[in-house]
Amino acid sequence: MAAASDVGWVVYMLRCADGSLYTGITTDVSRRCDQHNAGTASRYTRGRLPIRLVYEEDVTSRSLALKREAVMKALSRMEKESLIRVAR
């Protein structure tokens, strides 16, 4: 098992079936996407399945991940779409 300091955090963005965007944090993007698609990860995504991963950003700590998530959630739809395009 990895020590807490060895765990890499990821801020991720999902596109839901209705076209909306969901932002979250995790240490395992693949597992978390599976949970979202199974309907067990988030009340928001549960009713908007299936989801698709469209953006991910590595960060060094949970604290920084939470701060980056807050910044990303405050972006406008246009700014989020631009972030996704630039990352591809």
N, C-alpha and C positions, 0 to 999 in steps of 0.2 A: 504494500500500500504506500502511496506517495505521501510525503510529508506535506503539511498544509502550505508551506512556502514553495513547494515544487508544483503545485496545482496552477495551471494556466487558466485564466478566465477569458471568456469570449462574450462580446456583445453581438447579438445577432438580430436580423430582421427577417420576418417571414411575410410572404404574400399569401393571403387567404383566398379561398375560392371566390369570395365576393369582391376581390380586388383590394381590400383594405390591407394595411400594413400593421404588423405586430412586432414590437421590439422587446427583447428580454436578454438575460444573462445566464450563462451556464459554464460548467467546466467540461462538458461533453456534448458538443453540438449534435452529433448523430443520434445519441440517446434521447436528447431533448426533442428533436424533430420527430422521432418515433413516438414519444409520449404525446406530443401535440396531435399527430395524425391518429393516434389511438383514442383521442378525446380525454386524456387523463392529465394533461399538463396545465391547461388554462381554461377558465370559463369563457373567455373571449373567443379563443380559437375553436372551442368545442362545437359551436354552432356555425362555423365557417370553414368546414373541412372540404377538401383536403388543403393542406398548407404546403408551401414550397419555400425552401431557404433561398433568399436572394442577396443576403449580405452578412458577412461576419468580420469581426475586428478583434484581434488578440489584444489583451491588456494584461498587466502584470499582477494585479491584485483585485480582490472582491470590491474593495473600496473604490478603486478607480473604475471598475466595471459599472458599479452603481451610479457613479457620477457621469460617466459617458452615456449610460442608458438614459438618464434624466435629460441630458443635453439633446440626444437624438429624438427622444419623445417630444421635445419642445419644438423641433424643426417643423416647418410647413411641409405639406405633401410634396410640393415641387422640390424643396430642398432634399427631402428623403429620396425622391426619385433620382435626383442628380447624384447623390451619394452612391446609390446603387449602380447607376451608369458608369461612374468614374471607377468604381471598384472592379468592374468586369473587364 
